Amino acid sequence: MTNDGIEASHPDLRATRRRFRFSIRALLLAIAFGALVISHVYTSQQLQETRQENLLLRQELDRFQVEDEQKLHVAALTSPDRLTWRWRLFVPEGRQFVLRTEHKNLPESGLPTPLGWVGDDLPAGELIVTVMAHKKRSGDWSIITMAPRRRSTFTVPVANSRWLDEMDYTSRQEGQSGVVSYQPGETAMLLRARKSKQLGAGRVTVDMQPTDGLMVWIEERPQKKLTE
């Protein structure tokens, strides 16, 4: 008996084979569509990363487009690793700006209290600032801040350095999307890197409570009034 004869005498078998063929076809289409979506997402992500790298490289090589020399200007630069952050600054003449850092009790927004573990006065003009976390031979971590003619170092206590050992943090670096300018008296938050909150099962999120990490910002010192 031929296959046609078998299927004719067993209609359920024919329907089953049709459903099977349809299921295989649908599965192949679903796989192809899924691969296309994954490829598109991956390509888009790579393109975004390439654009970001090109922007940082342009900011590295090009001079500032300073439209108002009375304003502080900030742009992020490329960095060699995840624990080094760099910026190109334009600091206005005739005013005083201080670069501050803090490593504990860092809020999700706003400034920490007390305000700053390290403070360095910045010279006027165009300059580059580098902040990096460095692990010493002793196993302790230190934060190094470098600006023209200025270098500051402080040690992060072991109790506050777990995020560095585990590379477990989220960060926001100012100026990665281009040059940012600030009004007189406005604080420039250069970096907010904070330890992540563990949710279990490998999941993490942003901790809304103050936690350890590294914050870097620039404040303008108030002008001293001349006494009569």
C-alpha positions in Angstrom: 0.0 0.0 0.0 1.3 3.4 -1.0 1.8 6.4 1.4 -1.2 8.0 -0.2 -3.3 4.9 0.4 -2.2 4.8 4.0 -3.0 8.5 4.6 -6.3 8.1 2.8 -7.3 5.3 5.2 -5.9 7.2 8.2 -6.8 10.9 7.9 -5.5 11.6 11.4 -2.0 10.7 10.2 -2.2 13.1 7.3 -3.3 15.9 9.6 -0.5 15.1 12.0 2.1 15.3 9.2 0.8 18.6 8.0 0.9 20.0 11.5 4.4 18.7 11.9 5.6 20.3 8.6 3.9 23.5 9.6 5.6 23.4 13.1 9.0 22.9 11.5 8.5 25.8 9.1 7.3 28.1 11.9 10.2 27.1 14.1 12.7 27.9 11.4 11.1 31.2 10.7 11.2 32.0 14.5 14.8 31.1 14.7 15.7 33.2 11.7 13.7 36.2 13.1 15.3 35.8 16.5 18.8 35.7 14.9 18.0 38.8 12.9 16.8 40.7 16.1 19.9 39.6 18.1 22.1 40.7 15.2 20.4 44.1 15.0 20.7 44.7 18.7 24.3 43.7 18.7 25.1 45.8 15.7 23.3 48.8 17.2 25.2 48.4 20.5 28.6 48.2 18.7 27.7 51.2 16.6 26.8 53.2 19.7 30.1 52.2 21.4 32.1 53.1 18.3 30.4 56.5 18.2 31.1 57.0 21.9 34.8 56.1 21.4 35.1 58.4 18.4 33.5 61.3 20.4 36.0 60.8 23.2 38.9 60.6 20.8 37.8 63.9 19.1 37.6 65.5 22.5 41.1 64.2 23.2 42.6 65.7 20.0 40.5 68.8 19.4 40.6 72.0 21.4 37.5 73.2 23.3 34.7 75.0 21.6 34.5 77.6 24.3 31.5 79.9 23.6 31.6 81.7 27.0 34.9 82.1 28.8 33.1 83.0 32.0 31.9 79.4 32.3 33.5 76.2 33.5 33.6 73.7 30.6 34.0 69.9 31.0 34.5 67.0 28.5 35.3 63.4 29.1 38.4 61.8 27.5 39.4 58.2 26.7 40.7 56.1 29.6 43.0 53.1 29.6 40.9 51.0 32.0 37.7 51.0 34.1 39.4 52.5 37.2 40.9 55.6 35.4 38.8 58.6 34.5 40.0 61.6 32.5 38.5 65.0 31.6 39.5 68.1 29.6 38.5 71.3 31.4 38.4 75.0 30.7 38.6 76.9 33.9 37.7 80.7 33.7 40.1 83.4 34.7 39.7 85.4 37.9 37.7 82.8 39.9 38.7 79.9 42.1 37.7 76.3 41.5 38.4 73.3 43.7 38.4 69.7 42.7 37.0 67.4 45.4 36.7 63.6 45.9 34.9 61.4 48.4 34.8 57.6 48.9 32.0 56.8 51.4 28.4 57.7 52.2 27.8 58.6 48.6 24.2 59.5 47.8 22.4 58.5 44.6 22.0 62.2 43.8 23.4 65.4 45.2 26.6 65.9 47.2 27.9 63.8 50.1 28.5 65.1 53.6 31.1 66.0 54.7 32.0 67.8 51.4 35.2 66.2 50.1 38.1 64.2 51.3 40.6 65.9 49.0 40.4 69.4 47.6 42.8 70.8 44.9 42.7 74.3 43.5 42.6 74.3 39.8 44.6 76.7 37.6 42.8 78.8 35.0 42.8 77.9 31.4 42.6 74.6 29.5 43.8 71.6 31.4 43.5 67.8 31.8 42.4 66.1 35.1 43.0 62.4 35.8 41.5 60.4 38.7 42.5 56.8 39.1 42.1 54.0 41.7 45.4 52.1 42.3 46.0 49.0 44.2 49.2 49.1 46.2 51.5 46.1 47.0 50.1 46.0 50.5 46.7 45.3 49.0 45.2 48.6 50.0 43.6 50.9 47.4 44.5 54.5 46.9 42.8 57.2 44.9 45.2 59.4 42.9 44.1 62.8 41.5 46.3 64.5 39.0 46.0 68.0 37.5 48.7 70.4 36.2 51.3 71.0 39.0 49.0 69.1 41.4 48.9 65.5 42.6 46.9 64.2 45.6 46.7 60.7 47.0 44.6 59.2 49.7 44.1 55.6 50.9 40.6 54.0 50.8 40.0 52.1 54.1 39.6 48.4 53.7 36.0 48.6 54.9 35.2 50.9 52.0 37.1 49.3 49.2 35.1 46.1 48.5 33.6 47.6 45.4 37.1 48.0 44.0 38.2 44.5 44.6 35.0 43.1 43.1 34.7 45.7 40.3 31.1 45.9 41.5 29.7 49.4 40.7 27.7 51.6 38.5 29.0 54.9 37.2 28.1 58.2 35.5 30.9 60.3 34.0 30.2 63.8 33.0 31.1 65.0 29.5 30.9 61.6 27.7 28.2 63.0 25.3 30.2 66.2 24.5 31.3 69.4 26.2 29.2 70.6 29.2 29.3 74.1 30.5 28.3 75.4 33.9 26.9 78.7 35.2 28.9 80.6 37.8 28.5 79.0 41.2 27.1 75.7 39.7 28.7 72.4 40.9 30.2 70.2 38.2 29.7 66.5 39.1 32.4 64.8 37.1 32.0 61.3 38.4 29.5 59.3 40.5 30.7 55.6 40.8 28.8 53.8 43.5 28.8 50.2 44.8 25.9 48.2 43.4 23.1 46.8 45.5 22.9 43.0 45.4 19.4 41.4 44.8 20.5 37.8 44.8 20.7 35.2 42.0 23.4 37.4 40.4 21.1 40.4 40.0 22.1 43.9 40.9 20.6 47.4 40.9 21.4 51.0 41.9 21.4 51.4 45.7 19.2 54.3 46.6 20.8 54.6 50.0 24.3 56.2 50.5 27.0 53.7 49.9 30.8 53.3 49.1 32.4 54.3 45.8 34.0 57.4 44.3 32.6 60.8 43.6 34.6 63.6 41.9 33.2 67.1 41.5 34.3 70.7 41.1 33.1 73.5 43.3 33.6 77.2 42.8 35.0 78.9 45.9 33.1 82.0 46.9 34.9 85.3 46.2 36.3 86.9 49.3 34.9 90.3 50.0 37.4 93.1 50.6 37.1 94.8 54.0 37.0 98.5 54.2 
